[in-house]
Amino acid sequence: MKNKTGLRMCKRCNRHLSEEDICQTCKGDLINHYEASQDWQIAFEIERAQLTALRYSRDLNDEMDF
């Protein structure tokens, strides 16, 4: 993702980058957190799916509170 100044930003933490989509710090965090995956890209997709499911579950709970 590029911002208005043309610099790329990390998709996970929004830090400024030079060329890649995910910064090295986030790649290391993803690999450490999702040890079952051997690739940071798979770990990133797992994390995104978990966050989406969490948001969906919260939305359902909010709707049922009425």
C-alpha positions, 0 to 999 in steps of 0.5 A, a space after each residue: 500500500 502506498 501513501 500520499 508521499 509514495 512511500 510503501 507502508 507495512 500492511 500489518 503495522 503501518 511503518 514506512 518501508 522501501 520495497 516490501 509489503 510487510 516489514 522484517 519485524 512483522 515477518 519475524 513476529 508472524 513466524 514466531 506467533 504462528 509456528 505451525 506455518 513455515 512462511 510469513 505469508 501463510 502466517 499473515 493470512 492466518 492472522 487476517 482470517 482470525 481477525 476477520 472471524 473475531 470481528 464477525 463474532 463481535 458483530 453477531 454478539 452486538 446484534 443479539 444484545 438488542 
